[in-house]
Amino acid sequence: MSSEPPRTTLEQWATLRAVVDHGGFEAAAEALRRSQSSVSYSLKRLQEQLPVTVLAPQGRRSLLTDQGQVLLQRARLLLEEARRLEQLAATLAQGWETQVRLAVEIVMPPDPLLGALARFGAEVPQTRVQLIETVLSGTSEALLQHQVDLAITGQVPPGFLGEPLVRVDFLAVARADHALHRLERPLTLEDLRAHRQIVIRDTGRFRQVDSGWLEAEERWTVSHLLTAIAILKRGLGFAWIPRAHIATELARAELRPLPLEQGATRPETLYLVYADPAGAGPATRALGRWLIEQSASAATPQRTDKG
């Protein structure tokens, strides 16, 4: 009975990768913290176990053959997967969760949220993040029904504690040439009620809230903030929109704050809420900590627009 032929190892492929990436045996040995003879032996064994040539001498250097390039490309994927597997094992050994579920009000400023997620992805890459975008009572329901581990909400439901995270300023805005701007005077509630208001739909299933609706004769309800902004830019209505989400449109004067007599700006505080503060795992707590840090660093003095 013939014996099974020897198989290549990940260590051998890692050695080949180092030689190619660092431009030679000596530099690869230094990067791998091994002797040059050990690197040469590892590649010799790799070549003996393969039916094709992966490295060919060219002058004083050894270069990848066409077959070697194809094999190394696949080997890189295997080496990266092996690295992830080892990292996952280390993560699980430390008690880190495999997934964190985060509910976020869609009015949350994007910069601190994305900054925290970037930090989380770099520090805890093996823990998945399930990001659930919510509106109004939908966030509270996600907490009450244990659908999330962490939430950013403007309404802390009964039985939970929230830590102030960030202030959001909602501006009453319309396109620069909207009929309300053409009045060229301070606007009243009755002025607004005569025009179409754009409202974001509450994502809650059991107790939907019409926050900010003025009982205008015309009302369009949409499911996402981006849709509302697109409608406003077409001049099809007015709405209260978080300043951070329309910074570009305001700077370009595509949208202009409405000159209301009262209520032109509506401040709202968003809170960070743990679904289970006592039982929150290290990954959940890390994400919460970075959300707080990023929100604090992004905070700047807010002004009230009069027109």
C-alpha positions as CSV (number, residue, x, y, z in Angstrom):
1,M,0.0,0.0,0.0
2,S,1.4,3.4,-1.1
3,S,1.8,6.0,1.6
4,E,0.0,9.3,1.3
5,P,2.2,12.0,-0.4
6,P,3.3,14.8,2.0
7,R,1.1,17.8,2.1
8,T,2.1,21.5,2.1
9,T,1.5,23.5,5.3
10,L,0.2,27.0,5.9
11,E,3.6,27.9,7.4
12,Q,5.3,27.1,4.1
13,W,2.8,29.2,2.2
14,A,3.3,32.0,4.7
15,T,7.0,31.8,4.0
16,L,6.5,32.0,0.3
17,R,4.3,35.0,0.8
18,A,6.9,36.7,2.9
19,V,9.7,36.1,0.3
20,V,7.5,37.6,-2.4
21,D,6.2,40.5,-0.4
22,H,9.6,41.5,1.1
23,G,11.6,40.9,-2.1
24,G,13.9,38.1,-1.1
25,F,15.0,35.5,1.4
26,E,17.0,37.7,3.7
27,A,14.3,40.3,4.1
28,A,11.7,37.6,4.6
29,A,13.8,35.9,7.2
30,E,14.1,39.2,9.1
31,A,10.3,39.8,8.9
32,L,9.5,36.3,10.0
33,R,12.2,36.4,12.7
34,R,13.7,33.2,11.4
35,S,17.1,32.3,10.0
36,Q,17.6,32.6,6.3
37,S,18.5,28.9,6.1
38,S,15.1,28.1,7.8
39,V,13.3,30.1,5.2
40,S,15.2,28.4,2.3
41,Y,14.5,25.0,3.7
42,S,10.8,25.7,4.1
43,L,10.5,26.8,0.5
44,K,12.5,23.8,-0.7
45,R,10.1,21.5,1.1
46,L,7.2,23.4,-0.4
47,Q,8.6,23.0,-3.9
48,E,9.2,19.2,-3.4
49,Q,5.6,18.7,-2.4
50,L,4.1,20.5,-5.4
51,P,3.8,19.1,-9.0
52,V,4.6,22.6,-10.5
53,T,7.4,25.1,-10.0
54,V,6.4,28.1,-7.9
55,L,9.8,29.9,-7.8
56,A,12.3,30.1,-10.7
57,P,15.8,31.6,-10.5
58,Q,16.4,34.7,-12.5
59,G,19.9,36.1,-12.0
60,R,20.5,36.4,-8.3
61,R,16.8,36.4,-7.4
62,S,14.0,33.9,-7.4
63,L,10.7,35.0,-9.0
64,L,7.2,33.6,-9.0
65,T,6.3,31.6,-12.0
66,D,2.8,32.0,-13.6
67,Q,1.7,28.9,-11.7
68,G,3.2,30.2,-8.6
69,Q,1.3,33.4,-8.8
70,V,-2.0,31.6,-9.1
71,L,-1.2,29.3,-6.2
72,L,0.0,32.2,-4.0
73,Q,-3.1,34.2,-4.7
74,R,-5.2,31.3,-3.3
75,A,-2.8,30.8,-0.5
76,R,-3.3,34.4,0.6
77,L,-7.0,33.8,1.0
78,L,-6.3,30.7,3.1
79,L,-3.7,32.5,5.3
80,E,-6.1,35.4,5.9
81,E,-8.9,32.9,6.8
82,A,-6.5,31.1,9.2
83,R,-5.7,34.4,10.8
84,R,-9.3,35.2,11.3
85,L,-9.9,31.8,12.7
86,E,-7.2,32.2,15.3
87,Q,-8.5,35.7,16.1
88,L,-12.0,34.3,16.6
89,A,-10.7,31.7,19.0
90,A,-8.9,34.3,21.0
91,T,-12.1,36.5,21.0
92,L,-14.3,33.6,22.2
93,A,-11.7,32.6,24.9
94,Q,-12.0,36.2,26.3
95,G,-15.8,36.0,26.5
96,W,-16.4,38.4,23.6
97,E,-19.8,38.1,21.9
98,T,-20.0,36.9,18.4
99,Q,-22.7,39.5,17.6
100,V,-23.8,42.9,18.9
101,R,-27.2,44.2,17.9
102,L,-27.5,48.0,17.8
103,A,-30.7,50.0,17.2
104,V,-30.1,53.6,16.0
105,E,-32.5,56.4,15.5
106,I,-32.0,57.5,11.9
107,V,-31.5,61.1,13.0
108,M,-28.3,60.1,14.7
109,P,-25.4,62.2,13.2
110,P,-23.5,59.9,10.9
111,D,-19.9,61.0,11.8
112,P,-19.8,59.8,15.5
113,L,-21.7,56.6,14.6
114,L,-19.4,55.7,11.7
115,G,-16.4,56.7,13.8
116,A,-17.4,54.3,16.6
117,L,-18.2,51.5,14.1
118,A,-14.8,52.0,12.4
119,R,-13.0,51.7,15.8
120,F,-15.1,48.6,16.7
121,G,-14.3,47.0,13.3
122,A,-10.6,47.5,13.9
123,E,-10.5,46.4,17.5
124,V,-13.1,43.6,17.5
125,P,-13.2,42.4,13.9
126,Q,-14.6,39.0,14.7
127,T,-17.8,40.3,16.4
128,R,-20.5,41.0,13.9
129,V,-22.6,44.1,14.2
130,Q,-26.3,44.1,13.3
131,L,-27.3,47.7,12.8
132,I,-31.1,48.4,12.9
133,E,-32.2,51.8,11.8
134,T,-35.3,52.9,13.7
135,V,-37.7,55.8,14.1
136,L,-39.4,57.0,17.3
137,S,-41.3,54.1,19.1
138,G,-39.6,51.5,16.9
139,T,-36.4,52.0,19.0
140,S,-38.3,51.6,22.3
141,E,-40.0,48.4,21.0
142,A,-36.6,46.9,20.0
143,L,-35.4,47.4,23.6
144,L,-38.6,46.2,25.3
145,Q,-38.8,43.1,23.1
146,H,-35.1,42.2,23.6
147,Q,-34.3,42.5,19.9
148,V,-31.1,44.6,20.5
149,D,-28.3,44.8,23.0
150,L,-27.8,48.6,22.7
151,A,-29.9,51.5,21.4
152,I,-29.5,55.1,20.5
153,T,-32.9,56.7,21.1
154,G,-34.6,60.0,21.9
155,Q,-37.2,58.3,24.1
156,V,-35.9,56.2,26.9
157,P,-38.6,53.6,27.7
158,P,-39.8,53.0,31.2
159,G,-37.6,50.5,33.1
160,F,-34.4,51.6,31.3
161,L,-31.7,54.1,32.0
162,G,-30.1,56.3,29.3
163,E,-26.9,58.2,29.1
164,P,-27.0,61.5,27.2
165,L,-25.1,60.9,24.0
166,V,-25.6,63.7,21.5
167,R,-27.8,66.7,20.8
168,V,-29.6,66.8,17.5
169,D,-30.9,70.1,16.1
170,F,-33.9,69.7,13.8
171,L,-34.2,72.7,11.4
172,A,-37.4,73.6,9.6
173,V,-36.3,73.7,6.0
174,A,-37.5,73.9,2.4
175,R,-35.9,74.5,-0.9
176,A,-34.6,78.0,-1.5
177,D,-37.4,78.8,-4.0
178,H,-40.3,77.2,-2.1
179,A,-43.4,79.3,-1.7
180,L,-42.9,79.7,2.0
181,H,-39.6,81.4,1.4
182,R,-41.2,83.7,-1.2
183,L,-43.4,85.2,1.5
184,E,-40.3,87.0,2.7
185,R,-41.6,87.5,6.3
186,P,-41.6,85.6,9.6
187,L,-43.8,82.5,9.2
188,T,-46.6,81.4,11.5
189,L,-48.1,78.0,12.2
190,E,-51.0,78.8,9.9
191,D,-48.6,79.6,7.1
192,L,-47.0,76.1,7.5
193,R,-50.4,74.3,7.7
194,A,-51.2,75.6,4.2
195,H,-48.3,73.7,2.7
196,R,-47.2,70.1,2.3
197,Q,-45.3,68.7,5.3
198,I,-42.9,65.7,4.9
199,V,-42.9,63.3,7.9
200,I,-40.8,60.3,8.7
201,R,-42.8,57.1,9.4
202,D,-42.6,55.7,12.9
203,T,-41.1,52.2,12.7
204,G,-42.9,50.9,15.7
205,R,-45.6,48.3,15.3
206,F,-47.8,48.8,18.3
207,R,-47.8,52.5,19.2
208,Q,-46.9,54.7,16.3
209,V,-46.1,58.4,17.0
210,D,-46.6,61.3,14.7
211,S,-43.8,63.5,16.1
212,G,-43.7,67.0,14.7
213,W,-46.8,66.8,12.4
214,L,-48.6,70.1,12.4
215,E,-51.8,68.6,11.0
216,A,-51.0,70.2,7.7
217,E,-53.7,69.8,5.0
218,E,-51.2,67.9,2.8
219,R,-48.9,65.4,4.4
220,W,-46.5,62.9,2.8
221,T,-45.1,60.2,5.0
222,V,-41.9,58.4,4.0
223,S,-39.8,55.6,5.6
224,H,-36.4,57.1,5.5
225,L,-34.6,60.4,6.1
226,L,-32.8,60.2,2.8
227,T,-36.2,60.0,1.0
228,A,-37.5,63.1,2.8
229,I,-34.3,65.1,1.9
230,A,-34.7,64.1,-1.8
231,I,-38.3,65.3,-1.7
232,L,-37.3,68.6,-0.1
233,K,-34.6,69.2,-2.7
234,R,-37.3,68.8,-5.4
235,G,-39.2,71.6,-3.7
236,L,-42.2,69.4,-2.9
237,G,-42.7,70.3,0.7
238,F,-41.1,71.4,4.0
239,A,-39.9,69.4,7.0
240,W,-37.8,69.4,10.2
241,I,-34.5,67.7,9.4
242,P,-31.4,67.2,11.6
243,R,-28.8,69.7,10.7
244,A,-26.0,67.1,10.4
245,H,-27.8,65.3,7.7
246,I,-28.3,68.4,5.4
247,A,-25.0,70.2,6.1
248,T,-24.0,70.0,2.4
249,E,-27.4,71.2,1.2
250,L,-27.4,74.1,3.7
251,A,-23.9,75.1,2.6
252,R,-24.9,75.1,-1.0
253,A,-28.2,76.9,-0.2
254,E,-30.1,74.1,-1.9
255,L,-32.2,74.0,1.3
256,R,-32.8,77.1,3.5
257,P,-34.1,77.3,7.1
258,L,-37.6,78.6,7.2
259,P,-37.9,82.0,9.1
260,L,-40.4,80.8,11.7
261,E,-41.6,83.2,14.4
262,Q,-41.2,80.2,16.8
263,G,-39.8,76.7,16.7
264,A,-37.4,77.1,13.7
265,T,-35.0,74.8,15.6
266,R,-36.1,71.9,17.7
267,P,-33.3,70.4,19.8
268,E,-33.5,66.8,20.9
269,T,-31.1,64.7,23.0
270,L,-30.3,61.2,22.0
271,Y,-29.5,58.7,24.7
272,L,-27.4,55.6,24.8
273,V,-29.4,52.7,26.4
274,Y,-28.2,49.2,27.3
275,A,-30.9,46.5,27.0
276,D,-29.3,44.6,29.9
277,P,-26.7,46.8,31.7
278,A,-25.7,44.0,34.1
279,G,-25.5,41.3,31.5
280,A,-23.9,43.3,28.7
281,G,-20.8,41.6,27.3
282,P,-17.4,43.2,26.6
283,A,-18.1,43.8,22.9
284,T,-21.4,45.5,23.7
285,R,-19.7,47.7,26.3
286,A,-16.8,48.5,24.0
287,L,-19.2,49.7,21.3
288,G,-21.1,51.8,23.8
289,R,-17.9,53.3,25.1
290,W,-16.7,54.2,21.6
291,L,-20.1,55.7,20.7
292,I,-19.8,58.0,23.8
293,E,-16.2,58.9,23.0
294,Q,-16.9,59.7,19.3
295,S,-20.0,61.7,20.1
296,A,-18.1,63.8,22.7
297,S,-15.3,64.5,20.2
298,A,-17.7,65.4,17.5
299,A,-19.7,67.8,19.6
300,T,-19.5,71.4,18.6
301,P,-21.4,74.5,19.7
302,Q,-24.7,74.7,17.9
303,R,-26.3,77.9,16.7
304,T,-30.0,78.7,16.1
305,D,-30.8,79.8,12.5
306,K,-33.2,82.7,12.2
307,G,-33.3,82.7,8.5
